[in-house]
Amino acid sequence: MMTTHIPAYTQAEAAQHATFTALMGALSFPGRAYDLPAGDAFDLIADALLDLETSAYTPVGKLAERLALTGARLLSPDVAAYHFYPSGSLDLATVAQAHTGDM
């Protein structure tokens, strides 16, 4: 008889799923409000979107340290896939450099 092991669904995975679902809903239906799970919004979004295969940029050193914990590569604004700008750190010149895709 073969035993099937089902991995445990952790609280972290549940938060990542809820965050990703909220982000996709917000992008699919602009104007509708979606709630994120409890916690820091930047941490939740970073955990839901970033991993070893992605890249990110932020001008904030402490946030960059946090984003690096996801395994994402921290790159310059012209090539990073995701940008994170906490309140007060937005620089439109940097945003203008953002990579906008090539598909």
Backbone torsions as a table, in degrees:
resi	resn	phi	psi	omega
1	MET	NA	129.7	-179.8
2	MET	-88.7	134.8	178.6
3	THR	-96.5	130.7	177.7
4	THR	-101.1	127.3	178.1
5	HIS	-104.5	123.3	177.9
6	ILE	-102.8	120.1	-179.1
7	PRO	-61.9	146.8	178.6
8	ALA	-68.1	140.6	176.2
9	TYR	-91.6	105.0	-173.3
10	THR	-81.2	165.9	175.8
11	GLN	-61.9	-37.7	179.3
12	ALA	-63.2	-43.2	177.9
13	GLU	-65.1	-39.0	178.6
14	ALA	-63.4	-41.7	178.7
15	ALA	-66.4	-40.3	178.7
16	GLN	-64.1	-42.3	179.2
17	HIS	-64.2	-46.5	-179.8
18	ALA	-63.0	-39.0	179.0
19	THR	-67.0	-46.9	179.9
20	PHE	-61.6	-42.4	178.7
21	THR	-61.7	-42.0	178.3
22	ALA	-64.3	-42.5	179.2
23	LEU	-64.2	-44.9	179.3
24	MET	-64.9	-38.4	176.7
25	GLY	-63.7	-43.7	-179.5
26	ALA	-64.3	-38.0	178.6
27	LEU	-74.2	-31.1	-179.2
28	SER	-79.7	-30.3	-177.1
29	PHE	-131.1	73.0	179.9
30	PRO	-55.7	140.0	-179.4
31	GLY	99.9	-22.2	175.4
32	ARG	-86.9	142.2	178.8
33	ALA	-93.6	136.7	177.1
34	TYR	-126.8	138.2	179.8
35	ASP	-91.5	140.2	171.9
36	LEU	-91.8	156.7	174.1
37	PRO	-60.4	166.9	178.3
38	ALA	-63.4	139.5	178.5
39	GLY	137.3	-179.3	178.6
40	ASP	-72.9	125.4	-175.5
41	ALA	-58.4	-42.0	-179.0
42	PHE	-65.6	-40.3	177.2
43	ASP	-63.2	-45.8	-179.4
44	LEU	-60.9	-46.8	-178.2
45	ILE	-67.7	-41.6	177.6
46	ALA	-59.6	-45.7	-179.0
47	ASP	-65.6	-31.4	-179.2
48	ALA	-79.3	-31.5	-172.8
49	LEU	-106.0	-29.1	-171.3
50	LEU	-99.0	143.7	173.2
51	ASP	-158.3	-167.3	-176.6
52	LEU	-60.9	-21.3	-175.7
53	GLU	-97.2	3.4	-177.3
54	THR	-118.8	174.1	178.6
55	SER	-136.3	158.7	-176.9
56	ALA	-147.0	159.8	174.8
57	TYR	-138.3	140.1	168.0
58	THR	-150.7	144.5	177.2
59	PRO	-83.8	-0.1	-175.1
60	VAL	-102.0	116.7	-175.5
61	GLY	-55.6	-47.2	-178.9
62	LYS	-64.0	-39.5	178.1
63	LEU	-68.4	-37.6	177.7
64	ALA	-59.3	-41.1	177.1
65	GLU	-60.3	-42.5	179.9
66	ARG	-66.2	-43.2	-179.9
67	LEU	-63.4	-35.7	179.8
68	ALA	-62.5	-27.1	179.4
69	LEU	-65.3	-19.3	179.2
70	THR	-77.6	-14.7	-175.7
71	GLY	95.6	-8.5	179.1
72	ALA	-67.2	150.1	176.4
73	ARG	-81.7	133.1	175.7
74	LEU	-89.3	117.3	-175.2
75	LEU	-124.8	172.4	177.7
76	SER	-69.5	159.5	-174.2
77	PRO	-62.9	-24.9	-177.3
78	ASP	-75.7	-13.5	-179.8
79	VAL	-126.5	-12.8	-178.2
80	ALA	-67.0	139.7	-179.9
81	ALA	-73.6	-36.1	-177.9
82	TYR	-125.9	140.4	177.3
83	HIS	-117.1	139.6	178.8
84	PHE	-126.4	118.8	-178.9
85	TYR	-126.3	94.1	174.5
86	PRO	-62.2	160.1	179.9
87	SER	-48.7	131.6	178.1
88	GLY	88.4	-5.7	-177.9
89	SER	-108.8	3.3	-177.0
90	LEU	-72.1	125.2	176.9
91	ASP	-124.5	108.7	-175.1
92	LEU	-60.4	-28.6	176.8
93	ALA	-65.0	-37.6	177.7
94	THR	-70.8	-42.3	178.4
95	VAL	-60.5	-37.8	179.2
96	ALA	-61.8	-23.5	179.5
97	GLN	-82.7	-9.1	-173.1
98	ALA	-56.5	137.9	175.2
99	HIS	-67.9	128.7	-175.8
100	THR	-108.9	11.1	176.3
101	GLY	98.2	167.1	-178.1
102	ASP	-144.4	26.6	180.0
103	MET	-91.1	NA	NA
